[in-house]
Amino acid sequence: MSAFLLCFAAWSAIALGMDRHHEDALGREGTARRQMHLRRAGWLVLALSLWLAARPSGEVPASLGVTAWTVALSVAALAVTAMVTWQPRRTPVAAGVALAAGLLAWAGGW
């Protein structure tokens, strides 16, 4: 669960780092610096989610964690695509909630 939520937050940040999606979601053009920071933050959260998924635990081997992460990555990309297409104004809020929930889910062992 945490992998999906973190991937959703990351893909949202990457999408909001693009001119069109940033303007659709926030109603104004973003500065080049802000968009660059959003894209970098998105890639950082994706890397974090992969690292968390690849760490072997007592019950799940690393290979299975990476496989589950790949599925979460794909489903999250589809969900973000739908979100920025049909509900662009809600994307920043959904991304923030997903990030917080993903970190809490990871801390809780989900």
URQUI-V963180 format. One record per helix or strand. SS is the DSSP state (H for helix, E for strand). FROM is the first residue (numbers start at 1). LEN is the number of residues. Records with the same first field share a line. If there is no record, write none. Layout:
SS=FROM-LEN + FROM-LEN
This chain:
H=2-15 + 19-8 + 32-23 + 62-25 + 88-20
